[in-house]
Amino acid sequence: MSGESGTKNKKDDAFWAVLSSAIELEYKKGHLKWTITELSRKSKVTRSLIYYYFGRSKVSILKEGVKVIGEELVGLTEERIRKWKEGQFLESMLDAFEIYQKAPFLCAFYLNYRTMPNEIGESLLHLENEFFKKIKQFMPSLSDAQARAVFATYFGIIFSPLSNRESIHVNTEYLQKIFKEFSPYVKPN
């Protein structure tokens, strides 16, 4: 965030309203075919507050969406990596799920833009690679196919329209078994 240098851990409702609305407009209208005025109207946030959080560039807003995918959904922050190291996989998954609830067009944005030949697409592919490396770091004995299955399961759980907290608990029990079997960070009971 240009106005705060990313120091704010808990983002407020206005931030999420703007980010969610921008990603929805981007997905529905096309790449940068929306205006800050439309974004202000849709998000019910003033232009000055949009500028405070994101600057004056529509691209900077989309980059913040990519950042949220990396930090929150994929869990590349120190806090989320710590949770994995401590075996708090469920807590990490629930954190990601809560973020997705705040910005439900993140999945469509991610799937639509991940292969686009631009900075956003390249950034999303980079995040995929970083998440794959994270999986392999925490479960180094997984084959590439097994790591891809964990990757796919994780994204399916987070992005599924049928997911809720209970289904995440159930799915995380399955992933926790894999994590315990293949991770040197988690000691067996």
Phi, psi and omega per residue, in radians:
M1 nan 2.238 -3.071
S2 -1.224 -0.565 -3.093
G3 -1.350 -0.334 -3.033
E4 -2.275 0.045 -3.134
S5 0.992 0.453 3.072
G6 1.233 0.299 -3.056
T7 -1.437 -0.277 -3.078
K8 -1.456 2.066 -3.103
N9 -1.327 -0.828 -3.129
K10 -1.749 1.920 -3.103
K11 -1.425 2.534 -3.071
D12 -1.455 3.063 -3.072
D13 -1.059 -0.636 -3.139
A14 -1.113 -0.734 3.100
F15 -0.997 -0.875 -3.097
W16 -1.172 -0.629 3.096
A17 -1.086 -0.766 3.134
V18 -1.174 -0.859 -3.088
L19 -1.083 -0.822 -3.137
S20 -1.078 -0.764 -3.142
S21 -1.155 -0.707 3.131
A22 -1.104 -0.754 -3.140
I23 -1.173 -0.681 3.082
E24 -1.119 -0.801 3.111
L25 -1.081 -0.738 3.131
E26 -1.048 -0.781 -3.125
Y27 -1.177 -0.799 -3.046
K28 -1.368 -0.622 -3.057
K29 -1.691 -0.406 -3.097
G30 1.940 2.935 -3.013
H31 -1.073 1.908 3.085
L32 1.074 0.430 3.130
K33 -1.682 0.572 3.090
W34 -2.325 2.859 -3.104
T35 -2.002 2.833 3.071
I36 -1.126 -0.578 3.085
T37 -1.097 -0.778 3.081
E38 -1.078 -0.718 3.135
L39 -1.104 -0.750 3.116
S40 -1.061 -0.784 -3.141
R41 -1.102 -0.836 -3.079
K42 -1.155 -0.741 -3.075
S43 -1.446 -0.254 -3.082
K44 1.072 0.633 3.113
V45 -2.176 2.406 -3.109
T46 -1.123 2.687 3.099
R47 -1.036 -0.694 -3.115
S48 -1.091 -0.654 3.106
L49 -1.257 -0.626 3.043
I50 -1.037 -0.812 3.134
Y51 -1.104 -0.638 3.125
Y52 -1.058 -0.838 -3.097
Y53 -1.304 -0.705 -2.908
F54 -2.137 -0.119 -3.018
G55 1.439 -2.965 -3.048
R56 -1.664 0.012 -3.049
S57 -1.730 2.298 3.053
K58 -1.126 -0.614 3.121
V59 -1.092 -0.665 3.130
S60 -1.126 -0.556 3.082
I61 -1.164 -0.776 3.120
L62 -1.137 -0.643 3.091
K63 -1.104 -0.605 3.079
E64 -1.146 -0.637 3.047
G65 -1.063 -0.746 3.089
V66 -1.097 -0.730 3.120
K67 -1.061 -0.735 3.112
V68 -1.096 -0.719 3.103
I69 -1.040 -0.789 -3.127
G70 -1.180 -0.850 -3.063
E71 -1.320 -0.779 -2.968
E72 -1.708 -0.824 -3.092
L73 -1.371 -0.776 -3.136
V74 -1.495 -0.369 3.044
G75 1.303 0.878 -3.121
L76 -1.664 0.140 3.085
T77 -1.382 2.821 3.103
E78 -1.024 -0.710 -3.125
E79 -1.085 -0.779 -3.107
R80 -1.242 -0.618 3.074
I81 -1.154 -0.689 3.072
R82 -1.027 -0.739 3.131
K83 -1.053 -0.720 3.101
W84 -1.120 -0.752 -3.134
K85 -1.071 -0.599 -3.122
E86 -1.552 0.089 3.126
G87 1.325 0.293 -3.137
Q88 -1.569 0.972 -3.078
F89 -1.152 -0.731 3.122
L90 -1.039 -0.809 -3.140
E91 -1.057 -0.699 3.121
S92 -1.136 -0.738 3.121
M93 -1.131 -0.727 3.130
L94 -1.155 -0.638 3.051
D95 -1.030 -0.821 3.139
A96 -1.101 -0.743 -3.141
F97 -1.072 -0.741 3.133
E98 -1.091 -0.688 3.108
I99 -1.135 -0.757 3.134
Y100 -1.074 -0.585 3.101
Q101 -1.138 -0.531 3.131
K102 -1.349 -0.423 -3.102
A103 -2.437 1.291 -2.991
P104 -1.163 -0.214 3.091
F105 -1.567 0.067 3.111
L106 -1.028 -0.701 -3.138
C107 -1.095 -0.870 3.134
A108 -1.063 -0.730 3.101
F109 -1.038 -0.885 -3.135
Y110 -1.015 -0.899 -3.091
L111 -1.147 -0.631 -3.112
N112 -1.299 -0.613 -2.992
Y113 -1.794 -0.171 -3.025
R114 -1.090 -0.434 -3.136
T115 -1.927 0.150 3.127
M116 -1.249 2.442 -3.109
P117 -1.434 1.106 3.100
N118 -2.565 -3.126 -3.071
E119 -1.057 -0.667 -3.141
I120 -1.145 -0.846 3.117
G121 -1.042 -0.776 3.117
E122 -1.081 -0.708 3.131
S123 -1.137 -0.708 3.119
L124 -1.144 -0.740 3.090
L125 -1.115 -0.642 3.079
H126 -1.070 -0.765 3.115
L127 -1.091 -0.697 3.070
E128 -1.001 -0.824 -3.140
N129 -1.091 -0.698 3.125
E130 -1.149 -0.690 3.117
F131 -1.184 -0.701 3.086
F132 -1.063 -0.750 3.098
K133 -1.087 -0.682 3.120
K134 -1.084 -0.777 3.111
I135 -1.047 -0.818 -3.131
K136 -1.171 -0.569 3.095
Q137 -1.142 -0.749 -3.085
F138 -1.457 -0.364 3.123
M139 -2.377 1.198 -2.984
P140 -1.137 -0.372 -3.127
S141 -1.493 -0.025 3.053
L142 -1.191 2.467 2.969
S143 -1.256 2.914 3.097
D144 -1.043 -0.688 3.136
A145 -1.118 -0.721 3.116
Q146 -1.157 -0.711 3.119
A147 -1.123 -0.680 3.088
R148 -1.142 -0.615 3.093
A149 -1.145 -0.720 3.075
V150 -1.091 -0.782 3.102
F151 -0.979 -0.889 -3.108
A152 -1.122 -0.717 3.125
T153 -1.103 -0.783 3.128
Y154 -1.010 -0.895 -3.132
F155 -1.131 -0.656 3.101
G156 -1.080 -0.727 3.134
I157 -1.124 -0.810 -3.073
I158 -1.208 -0.772 -2.993
F159 -1.603 -0.153 -3.103
S160 -1.134 2.321 3.093
P161 -1.186 -0.242 3.133
L162 -1.622 -0.134 -3.125
S163 -1.192 2.535 2.971
N164 -2.558 -3.141 -3.081
R165 -1.029 -0.680 -3.128
E166 -1.155 -0.783 -3.139
S167 -1.172 -0.541 3.070
I168 -1.163 -0.679 3.067
H169 -1.031 -0.830 -3.114
V170 -1.091 -0.862 -3.136
N171 -1.135 -0.606 -3.127
T172 -1.204 -0.551 3.054
E173 -1.020 -0.730 3.096
Y174 -1.117 -0.854 -3.136
L175 -1.142 -0.590 3.122
Q176 -1.097 -0.639 3.100
K177 -1.110 -0.747 3.095
I178 -1.119 -0.764 -3.124
F179 -1.046 -0.802 -3.135
K180 -1.141 -0.660 -3.107
E181 -1.256 -0.639 -2.982
F182 -1.916 -0.094 -3.062
S183 -1.782 2.261 3.055
P184 -1.297 -0.179 -3.117
Y185 -1.414 -0.430 -3.087
V186 -1.854 2.140 3.133
K187 -1.509 2.348 3.112
P188 -1.084 2.656 3.134
N189 -1.215 nan nan
